Amino acid sequence: GGIALKDQAAKETAAALETALGVVRRVCALLVATEGALEAVMHRAQVSDGSVGSWPGMQGGGWKNSQSAALRLVVVVSMNLDDVSAPSLDAAPWGTYGRQMLALACSPDGAFSGANAEEQNVDEVRALLTASKLLARDPHACAAVASDDTVLLAALSSRLCSAPDRAVKAAAAAAMAAILAAAEQHGGGGAGALHQHSAAAAALGELVQDHGLQALETMLNKSTGYLLHRAEGSSFGYARTGSLDGVIAILLQLVRFLGARFSSGALVSSGLWALVCRRLLTLSGATDVSAAGLVHALQLVLLVVSNVATDTDGIKGTLPNSNARAAIVAAHDLPSILSSMLQHQYLDRLSTWPAQYGGGSEMQSRVVSLVSRILFLPFETSNPSADSAPAEVHSSDLAAIQSSLLAASTVPALVHVLLQLSAAALERAIVLLSRLIMLPGAHFAKQYLDSAGLAPAVVKRLIDKNNRPGLILDSLIIFSMLARLSRDFYPALHQAAAYGELVLLLSPTNADASIRARVCNLVGNMSRYSDYFYEALELHGLVAAVIRCAEDEDANTRKFACFALGNAAFHSAALYESLRAAITPLIACLKEPLEKTRSNAAGALGNLVRNSDLLATTLTELGAVEALMQASDAAGGVDSSSKVALYSLGTVASYECCQQVILQSGFLPRLQELAQSRDRTVAKYAARVSQRITPP
């Protein structure tokens, strides 16, 4: 009944299911491989026991319920074809068989020979489900039905909208969705394919006009999987085809075909959107939805939220310049609903869904990936830089979403499952986490930290050098933001013990320059508030690695390397000896075309003598004083880098060896001019230099 089994019971059930499915696959393979067998079964499935037809090769017109037996067999075959290995599998006319089953299901009354109305309904459901599975294997046949067979489509639409039994409606929806999805795949090239695609879109439009949405809304309100289970088999209590699968799939196709105008207009205004959102909370693996159905439901939500911001003109209630994505997500409490799907109770339930039916760990990863993508969308347009302070969230809808995600413990839920995700799902989750942690207030950052987001196993998994660059970069953004936000996060960052991984990421053999730049930025933020990390940075070789990066071929890497070296010298002289090798590359960076790089380099040179005279002589000998004088009086005029260079010149002027260079250079007259500058900062810094080299 869909109750999650645990421990030994779950293992025994999984083993029994695999045994049963193994037998089914062997039977299906034999049926497909044996010449004439499949044709005979398909023929018998289409012949009522009360008709003149008979089972081929038998005398007397068959036996009681032989049509139902044949339908049982063909629906089982259709459900298991993906797992069957037979030489003749691809050559079988699946599209023809599927069309035959569809015609049978849409035939006038009397096509099925069940003993009563319920038995006949079950057989009709079997025929429709078989049609949906087989047609999905033949996009060409589906496109032909969608564009040419208007009578059959009309009959199918009638079943969808007005069949008295809800299971028949659900199976009709599954068949309609399969036809439209496969027809869309077929519309991939050429004028003929485009015609088929347009015809399928037109069929969907007709379905909407003919009260199809009202029928779908009714089905979403009241679903039943009883006859579907009877038609397919119990499947140990888990749906192979859920009673809502077809409804969800049709809505998904409508949004794909008709785009933002449908999703933002008819779908939302009909009340279906609110119903879909509420239904997400109640979907279960028992009868309502299959694994594929749940994925389609989330894909539907993702597509609607993505589309809503692309075409909002004329839509009632849409305000100019409003964050439309945030508005639609916040309106139906989607943050809380989706966050509940990330909680371990829900994900554990997915893991008990049989892997043979699309459940298990792969299902967990797909759900986490889709939920993460949806929740990221409202924040996508407000795009703060990871290199700057968190930006305020101005939209009331965004603020409401942020509050909901905090209350729902979305970040802890994601952190809890990180090590269980596939690589692709992990990337999606980390993109969302990095975006949330960049929001103001540090609330999400604290949740991340408190939920062991910096556990060594997690950190090593996230920045493994073999990961895709995107995952590494977003992970480094998280760690860098934590280091930037508060010195209180320093101990946890240190305990993550990721120094070795960071050194590897800075290796010259790492071809991705953006990763090297981001690691340098992280090292700089780790030294933002104190010298807490100085000893560890030197011990693990990160200081030397960052010095190499100051000469990197990539401009961004050089910029952040100068930033990191400046902070490594700021708080104490503990690293001065190791930083001696940084003087020459820092001097070279004073001539960089990028202003921020020049500023970082100038500040770093001043910091190298801020806490001690240990490097004063070396600075003088290597020409750092002359380089700072030149940078402070740049020909291009005053900018932030020239001001920083002038300030650093005042710092090095505290030492006699540096003073002598300034005095002998003839720079004093220029200093006096700068001291009279209209720019108060320039005047202040120039006066500071003069005071240190001129006796009072």
Secondary structure, 3 states (H helix, E strand, C coil): CCCCCCHHHHHHHHHHHHHHHHHHHHHHHHHHHCCCHHHHHHHHHCCCCCCCCCCCCCCCCCCCCHHHHHHHHHHHHHHHHHHCCCCCCCCCCHHHHHHHHHHHHCCCCCCCCCCCHHHHHHHHHHHHHHHHHHHCCCHHHHHHHHHHCHHHHHHHHHHHHHCCCHHHHHHHHHHHHHHHHHHHHHCCCHHHHHHHHHHHHHHHHHHHHHHHHHHHHHHHHCCCCHHHHHHHCCHHHCCCCCCCHHHHHHHHHHHHHHCHHHHHHHHHHCCHHHHHHHHHHHCCCCCCCCHHHHHHHHHHHHHHHHHHCCCCCCCCCCCCCCCHHHHHHHHCCHHHHHHHCCCHHHHHHHHHCCHHHCCCHHHHHHHHHHHHHHHHHHHHCCCCCCCCCCCCCCCHHHHHHHHHHHHCCHHHHHHHHHHHCCHHHHHHHHHHHHHHHCCCCCHHHHHHHHCCCCCHHHHHHHCCCCCCHHHHHHHHHHHHHHHHHCHHHHHHHHHCCCHHHHHHHCCCCCCCHHHHHHHHHHHHHHCCCCCCCHHHHHHCCHHHHHHHHCCCCCHHHHHHHHHHHHHHHHCCCCCHHHHHHHHHHHHHHCCCCCHHHHHHHHHHHHHCCCCCCCCHHHHHHCCHHHHHHHHHCCCCCCCHHHHHHHHHHHHHCCCHHHHHHHHHHCCHHHHHHHHCCCCHHHHHHHHHHHHHHCCC
